[in-house]
Amino acid sequence: MSYVVLTSRERADLVDLFFKLKKKGEQFPQARAEALTALRCLKAVHSNFIEDKKVDRIFLQLLLHNAGIPDKSAISAHYENASNELKGQEEMLRWLETQVGEGTEFSLSLLLEMHRSMFEKSTPESAGRFRREEVRISGMLHRPPHHSKVQQLLFQQLGSVNHRLFAVGELTSENFIEVLRLSAEVHYLVAHVHPFEDGNGRVARAAGDYVMLVHGLYYDVIMTDYRDHYLDAMAECTLTDPEPLVHFIEYSYLETLRRISGFFDLIDGAARSG
């Protein structure tokens, strides 16, 4: 078992850092929007690289910012496909932010639209459609349920997810970890059911982020540097025991917040000196 677990001191640091950054984000809303955009872009790059190591992160960054040659198919069809999926994911995450503002429940239709917007250019024939055949997960012992049971399994779980999602109320230091827990549970649920032919990992990670965004949290960026720890945590989980992923998400989110804390210190320092 090689997934990471925070100490009690580190978990307290996580909570303290979040609420410190939350306060600064409320004080400097433009800086908060900038940090959210930065994490969205970083998440798109790393979430795609976790699934496809053929196109390195440096090229994914280039693709996301429309740099380099205009016609990516001149390099290869795979490179063009990576470009379409990367941009599709970033656009899907932006769309999720609008759904938070509208108070949209987590539903089958939301999940399908997430997948459709990500893959409509790369694989239009399967984008926004649940799989119609059995699949296996490379490197995992878990075997996803039969495709005929996908919608039923998700529907059974999502009622509870939505009740808990909107029953949290005001975010406090007492319920903050519970939001991370629910995020991990939703993340694992989608990955476990594996409802699509492709893109399940990316959709699962974004589904977990939706829980966070609803409660005013930033994205969690699972960096490829600790991909193995992430996959080990996923392998240790079950639907009734997502604890390994909960522990990993706590670790990953602390790292994510540390990444943006210097930016807010910069803004805070400029405001004080001004």
C-alpha positions in Angstrom: 0.0 0.0 0.0 1.9 3.1 -1.2 -0.8 5.8 -1.2 -0.1 8.9 1.0 -1.8 9.8 4.2 -1.5 13.3 5.9 -0.5 13.6 9.5 -3.0 15.3 11.8 -0.8 18.4 11.7 -0.7 18.4 7.9 -4.5 18.0 7.8 -4.9 21.0 10.1 -2.5 22.9 7.9 -4.7 22.0 4.9 -7.8 23.4 6.5 -6.0 26.5 7.8 -4.5 27.2 4.4 -7.8 26.8 2.5 -9.6 29.3 4.7 -6.7 31.7 4.6 -6.8 31.6 0.7 -10.6 31.8 0.8 -10.5 35.0 2.8 -7.9 36.5 0.4 -10.0 35.4 -2.6 -13.0 37.2 -1.2 -10.8 40.3 -0.6 -9.3 40.1 -4.1 -12.0 38.5 -6.4 -10.0 39.1 -9.6 -7.0 37.3 -8.1 -9.4 34.4 -7.2 -10.6 34.2 -10.8 -7.1 34.2 -12.0 -6.1 31.4 -9.7 -9.1 29.4 -10.7 -8.2 29.8 -14.4 -4.6 28.8 -13.8 -5.6 25.6 -12.0 -8.2 24.8 -14.6 -5.5 24.9 -17.3 -3.0 23.0 -15.2 -5.6 20.4 -14.4 -6.4 19.9 -18.1 -2.8 19.3 -18.9 -2.1 16.9 -16.1 -5.4 15.0 -16.2 -4.7 14.3 -19.9 -1.1 13.3 -19.3 -2.2 10.8 -16.6 -4.1 8.9 -19.3 -1.8 9.4 -22.3 2.0 9.6 -21.9 2.7 9.7 -25.6 2.3 13.5 -25.7 4.5 15.1 -23.0 3.3 17.9 -20.8 5.4 20.5 -22.6 3.5 19.8 -25.8 0.2 19.7 -24.0 0.9 23.2 -22.7 1.7 24.3 -26.3 -1.6 22.7 -27.6 -3.7 24.3 -24.9 -2.4 27.8 -25.8 -2.8 27.3 -29.5 0.9 27.8 -30.1 3.1 26.0 -32.7 1.9 25.1 -36.2 -1.8 25.6 -36.9 -2.4 22.2 -38.4 -1.6 19.6 -35.7 -2.5 16.7 -38.0 0.7 17.5 -40.0 2.5 16.0 -36.9 0.3 13.0 -36.5 -3.4 12.0 -36.1 -2.7 11.1 -32.5 -1.2 14.6 -31.8 -4.3 16.3 -33.4 -6.5 14.0 -31.3 -4.6 15.0 -28.1 -5.1 18.6 -29.0 -8.9 18.2 -29.4 -9.3 16.3 -26.2 -7.2 18.7 -24.2 -9.1 21.7 -25.4 -12.4 19.9 -24.9 -11.5 19.2 -21.3 -10.6 22.8 -20.6 -13.9 23.9 -22.2 -15.8 21.3 -20.2 -14.3 22.6 -16.9 -15.3 26.1 -17.8 -18.8 24.9 -18.5 -18.9 23.2 -15.1 -18.2 26.5 -13.5 -21.3 27.9 -15.1 -23.4 25.0 -13.9 -22.2 25.7 -10.3 -23.6 29.2 -10.7 -26.9 27.8 -11.8 -27.1 25.3 -8.9 -27.3 22.3 -11.2 -27.6 18.9 -9.5 -25.2 16.1 -10.2 -27.1 13.9 -12.6 -26.8 11.5 -15.5 -27.4 14.3 -18.0 -24.7 16.4 -16.4 -22.3 13.5 -16.6 -23.2 12.8 -20.3 -22.7 16.5 -21.2 -19.3 16.6 -19.5 -18.2 13.6 -21.7 -19.8 15.0 -24.8 -18.1 18.4 -24.5 -14.8 16.8 -23.9 -14.8 14.3 -26.8 -17.2 15.7 -29.5 -14.3 16.6 -31.8 -12.0 13.6 -31.2 -14.6 10.8 -31.0 -18.0 12.2 -32.0 -19.5 8.7 -32.4 -19.2 7.9 -28.7 -19.1 11.4 -27.1 -21.9 11.9 -24.6 -23.0 8.2 -24.7 -22.7 5.5 -22.2 -20.7 2.5 -23.3 -22.5 -0.4 -25.0 -19.9 -3.1 -24.4 -17.8 -4.5 -21.6 -14.4 -2.8 -20.8 -11.3 -3.5 -18.8 -9.1 -1.0 -17.0 -5.5 -1.3 -17.9 -3.3 -2.2 -14.9 -6.3 -2.6 -12.5 -7.8 -5.8 -11.1 -11.2 -4.2 -10.8 -13.6 -5.2 -13.6 -16.3 -2.6 -14.3 -20.0 -3.7 -14.2 -21.7 -4.9 -17.3 -22.7 -2.1 -19.6 -26.4 -2.9 -19.2 -26.1 -1.9 -15.5 -24.3 1.4 -15.9 -27.3 3.8 -15.8 -29.0 1.9 -13.0 -25.9 1.9 -10.8 -25.3 5.6 -11.3 -28.9 6.6 -10.8 -29.1 4.7 -7.5 -26.0 6.5 -6.2 -26.7 10.0 -7.5 -29.7 10.6 -5.3 -27.6 10.3 -2.2 -24.8 12.3 -3.7 -27.1 15.3 -4.5 -28.7 15.1 -1.0 -25.3 15.3 0.6 -23.9 17.8 -1.9 -26.5 20.4 -1.1 -27.1 19.6 2.6 -23.6 20.8 3.6 -24.7 24.4 4.1 -22.1 27.0 4.8 -18.5 25.8 4.5 -16.7 25.7 7.8 -13.5 24.2 9.2 -15.7 21.5 10.7 -17.2 20.3 7.4 -14.4 21.1 5.0 -12.9 17.6 5.1 -16.4 16.1 4.6 -16.6 18.0 1.3 -13.2 16.5 0.2 -14.6 13.1 1.2 -17.7 13.5 -0.9 -15.5 14.7 -3.8 -13.4 11.5 -3.5 -16.5 9.3 -3.3 -18.0 10.8 -6.5 -14.6 10.6 -8.2 -14.3 6.9 -7.3 -18.0 6.2 -8.2 -17.6 7.3 -11.8 -14.2 5.6 -12.1 -15.6 2.3 -10.6 -18.7 2.2 -12.9 -16.6 3.3 -15.9 -19.6 4.4 -17.8 -17.9 5.4 -21.1 -15.8 3.7 -23.7 -13.0 6.2 -23.1 -12.2 9.2 -20.9 -13.5 7.7 -17.7 -10.6 8.9 -15.6 -10.8 12.5 -16.8 -14.5 12.6 -16.3 -14.2 11.1 -12.8 -11.6 13.6 -11.7 -13.8 16.5 -13.1 -16.8 15.0 -11.3 -14.9 15.2 -8.0 -14.0 18.8 -8.8 -17.7 19.6 -9.3 -18.4 18.8 -5.7 -15.5 21.1 -4.7 -16.6 24.0 -7.0 -20.2 23.8 -5.6 -18.8 24.7 -2.2 -16.4 27.4 -3.3 -13.2 25.3 -3.4 -10.6 25.5 -6.1 -9.9 22.7 -8.5 -7.8 19.8 -7.2 -4.9 19.2 -9.6 -3.6 15.6 -9.4 -0.1 16.1 -10.7 1.5 13.4 -12.9 4.5 13.5 -10.5 2.4 11.4 -8.1 0.4 9.4 -10.6 1.5 6.1 -9.1 0.3 7.1 -5.6 -3.0 8.2 -7.1 -3.5 4.9 -9.0 -2.5 2.9 -5.9 -5.1 4.7 -3.9 -7.7 4.0 -6.6 -6.8 0.3 -6.6 -7.3 0.1 -2.8 -10.8 1.6 -2.9 -14.2 0.0 -3.0 -17.6 1.6 -3.3 -18.1 1.1 0.4 -14.6 2.1 1.4 -13.2 5.0 -0.6 -10.8 5.9 2.3 -7.6 5.5 0.4 -8.7 8.0 -2.2 -10.0 10.4 0.5 -6.5 10.3 2.0 -4.9 10.9 -1.4 -7.2 13.8 -2.2 -6.3 15.5 1.1 -2.6 15.2 0.2 -3.2 16.4 -3.4 -5.3 19.3 -2.4 -2.8 20.5 0.1 -0.2 20.5 -2.7 -2.6 22.3 -5.0 -3.2 25.1 -2.4 0.5 25.5 -1.7 0.9 26.0 -5.4 -1.3 29.1 -5.5 -0.6 30.5 -2.0 2.5 32.4 -3.2 0.3 34.1 -5.8 -2.1 35.4 -3.2 0.9 36.5 -1.0 2.1 38.5 -4.0 -1.3 40.2 -4.4 -1.6 40.8 -0.7 1.9 42.3 -0.5 1.2 44.6 -3.5 -2.0 45.8 -1.8 -0.2 46.5 1.4 2.6 48.5 -0.2 0.2 50.4 -2.4 
